[in-house]
Amino acid sequence: MRQFLLACCTVLTLNACGGGGGGSAAAPSSPPPSTSPSPVQIGSASVLWQSAANLLWPNAPAGSTYKLYFAANGGMSANTSGVQGADGSVALTAGSNGQLTLAQSETANDKARLKGQVLVGRFDGAGTLVEARQVQIQGVLDDLYATTAAPLVLGPSFDAKGVATLRVWAPTAKSVKLNVFTGAASQTVNMVEDAASGTWSYTAPDASWTNTAYYTYSVNVYSRWANAVVTNEVSDPYSVSLNANGARSFLADLSSAATKPTGWDAQAVPPLASPLDIAIYELHVRDFSASDTSVPAAHRGKYLAFTDTGSNGMRHLQALQQSGLTHIHLLPTHDMSTVNETGCVTPSIPNAAADSDQQQAAVTAAKDTDCFNWGYDPEHYNAPEGSYATDAADGLVRIREYRAMVQALHAAGLRVAMDVVYNHTSSAKQNDHSVLDKIVPGYYYRLNADGDILTDSCCSDTATENAMMGKLVVDSTSLWVKQYAVDSFRFDIMGMMPLALIQQVQSAANAAAGRDIYLYGEAWNFGAVANDARFKQARQANLAGTGIGAFNDRIRDAVRGGGCCDSGAALFSQQGFINGVFYDRNTNSTQNQDDLLRLSDLVRVSLSASLRDYSFTDRFGNVRTNSQIDYFGQQAGFTGGPGETINYIEAHDNQTLFDVDAYKLPQATTAADRARVQNLGNAIVLLAQGIPFIHAGQDILRSKSLDRDTYNSGDWFNAIDWSYQGNGFGIGLPVANVNGDMWTLMKPVVTNPAIKPAPADIASARDVFRDLLAIRKDSTLFRLRTAQDIKDRLSFMNTGPGQMPGVVAMRIDGTNYAGAKYKSVVVFFNVTMSPKTLNVPELAGKALRLHPIQAGGADARVKQATFANGSVDLPARTVAVFVE
């Protein structure tokens, strides 16, 4: 079975994800005799109200009749005599396949009925009630309201004088009140319902609330989760800012000067000629500066650290930009629920041995009170996270400082990619941190056949296929590009969202920004929506031709070895293309030469942008398309163009490449050779066609001390050393809750003195990485614009059953290609431990020389590579780029 990466499988505990608790019950005693009618269980919400006149009772028994019951204040019960406590009922006409129809004359009352409890009762041929079921109402709400509500501005809006109007979609609410807080004073006013759209609104008496007031809504609504009418005081799902910890929304006018840092409106977005020029660096806001002493103390772990242009971290990013980096991908920065914005702590970590469990014990003790979390636990999608602001309690500060961060990155020549998590929220139902579900219960979330909320993504899965949840996604992304000058979006678990919605986001974001916004995401195929079960997903197999990028697990697994989520002995035994498969076997591996050749073919697929219809000669000597190459039982080639693959071998998820290599390389491998292996992996990513994606610190051998999932492992295991003195390896056993089962296997690894790099190894990897990135920038041949360009210009040598194992050779023709600079470029990847001499008949008569960047670059060994008379001499563990 194919393995996949999840950004948040373990982001939150069950309780934080909205899981409910329970208790054991005493064994029931025998019931007393009764002459009352037998009870009828009111079943799960398995009836679907699909449109104004249509309902569906799946697998409905033949010969039954049905009624729709409604009660404004809930409280219905049932027995064989019928439904008790209903305000009324209406007959439904049963059709084929469980379809039930409401008379057209009755649909005018739908909106009123939906403001209370609704049930459907089933009667047998004798007219006896035999079953009653609750109802899922998403479809009918979309049918009745979505068309009218879709064009409306939800949340805060402002007229030319700065007077605010607040609007919330709450079609099932009985009433909505607006609570306004200004200083110590508060007031509550009634909001006005628009029956056509299902929205409630209120316009402020003047501009005095703008940029000063906080507010909440009190929504009086029937909740199926509570089985009662409740009044929920809740923040605005369209909040643009908040107070500390998000209990109240802040009424900010994002067009006003009070929300902008100096020079905001005049900033220039760095130019980008083509999305194929993009090179991405994935970075967590807190990781970037929390441990960087060159950053002022007040800015460490904050948005403002990016404005400290002389810090070690910013100088590192500036150097990468000069070499060709274009985008900083920020892990989620929208409001999250986990970190206490007013009282988080930084734990003291003991100075203990490399294989001690004391460090992780200190981290674990503070995991729910410290200032660290990845942020895949969203609460408000349109507001910046407060823990990264210098004052989370001031609703203006987080806005200004987020903008200052974007402005500083733009000034450094770097665009900003925002990691967004629209596929779930941290909580739902009537639980703490639930927002959407307290306003329109049962609407915003994807439900199973029984009407409960699915949690395939780890937490409460949002139903982005529903019109108003889809609108929230479109409105939110448009806000971020328009108001915060965000340049790109990375969608967490994008495969759980409809492709049509992502394409709608693309159009809307481009329009809002007035420029092209690049979209990419995790296009994995799993869960209740898998294989387009509910809609056409934004998954790998469906993205070809869209221009939307998908993370490429083919290149990841071929280069690293095994799969993303291996554990136990498999972490050692499944070596990859760069770390020893067959040619440098460790004591656990039994892989053979065919495994090496198989992975070599997958590397070729990846170098050719994983295009479905690109062809080359495979290891058996057959000319095959990339889609005919096997990847865990799937087609290895899946893209329609180079902009649709995000090439990566390391991300925030799972072990870093350095840590994977710590397992897979023979334990005696020197630190210097481990750095070379890291360079090999980075070279494949940077020189492949498509979009390269680099995890922060991947260029400087970043380790997390073997931690496979650092979402809540604190600053200690997530630290990045921009002074290049250490890489984080051997700083203690990683946190027990997700790594403890591996501790026995980890101990001899983290204490192996051969693994930990010296500063010279880190500096060497850093400089070689920059050379490789600069080579990509130097010529458009590493950034071919179209699939046809790749098919016409890219070719592989040293293929088929007679190939020299462990060497991949690639040529790209530059004849008459804009920006090529060379007649051709030829790249040789020698991943083996020994020098190789390769005769390449296709290159006979070519005048090739080592790329000038490598000839004058940081890697002394590559300078030994030579080419003459169609033959190339390649040093061990070296990638050599030749130009013609």
Secondary structure, 3 states (H helix, E strand, C coil): CCCCCCCCCCCCCCCCCCCCCCCCCCCCCCCCCCCCCCECCEEEEEEEEEECCEEECCCCCCCCEEEEEEECCCCCEEECCEEECCCEEEEEEECHHHEEEECHHHHHHHHHHCCCEEEEEEECCCCCEEEEEEEECHHHHHHHHHHHHCCCCCEEEECCCCCEEEEEECCCEEEEEEEEEECCEEEEEECEEECCCCEEEEECCCHHHCCCCEEEEEEEEEECCCCEEEEEEECCCCCCCECHHHCCEECCCCCCHHHCCCCHHHCCCCCCCCHHHCCEEEECHHHHHCCCCCCCHHHCCCHHHHHCCCCHHHHHHHHHHHHCCCEEEECCCEEECCCCCCCCECCCCCCCCCCCCHHHHHHHHCCCCECCCCCCCEEEEEEECHHHCCCCCCHHHHHHHHHHHHHHHHHCCCEEEEEECCCEECCCCCCCCCCHHHHCCCCCECECCCCCECCCCCCEEECCCCHHHHHHHHHHHHHHHHHHCCCEEEECCHHHCEHHHHHHHHHHHHHHHCCCCEEEECCCCCHHHHHHCCCCECCHHHCCCCCCEEEEHHHHHHHHCCCCCCCCCHHHHCCCCCCCCCCCCCCCCCCCHHHHHHHHHHHHHHHCCCECCCEEECCCCCEEEHHHCEECCEECCCECCHHHEEECCCCCCCCCHHHHHHHHCCCCCCHHHHHHHHHHHHHHHHHCCCEEEEECCHHHCCCCCCCCCCCCCHHHHHCCCCCCCCCCCCCCCCCHHHHHHHHHHHHHHHCCCCCCCCHHHHHHHHHHHHHHHHHHHHCHHHCCCCHHHHHHHEEEECCCCCCCCCEEEEEEECCCCCCCCCCEEEEEEECCCCCEEEECHHHCCCCCEECHHHHCCCCCHHHHCEEECCEEEECCCEEEEEEC
